[in-house]
Amino acid sequence: MNVPDIVNRLEKIETLLSELIQQKTQKDWYSTADLAQLTGRAEFTVREWCRLSRITAKKETNGRKHEWRVSHEEVQRILNHGPRPLFPRN
């Protein structure tokens, strides 16, 4: 193996390690954008899950803006089991 090949492999390893670290970073609270990215769903869908109580979330006010926040434990539940079913209303 020559030096350029070694440098190329080291760069690939560094990139993969950086991605792993980013995946393993744990937050206490996640935004709807974070959860959308983790679940592969649209952010609108995640906001609807919050609004319809399909997931447990709290609404925070930041000035005039209202944002949903989802706990780490709830994110884990969603990733393992998905959102709660939507029950028909009578």
Long-range contacts (C-beta under 8 A, 24 or more apart in sequence): 26-72, 27-72, 28-71, 28-72, 29-69, 29-70, 29-71, 29-72, 30-69, 30-70, 30-71, 30-72, 30-75, 31-67, 31-68, 31-69, 31-70, 32-67, 32-68, 32-70, 34-70, 35-70, 35-75, 35-78, 38-75, 38-79, 39-78, 39-79, 49-83, 52-86, 53-84, 54-83, 54-84, 54-85, 54-86, 55-83, 55-84
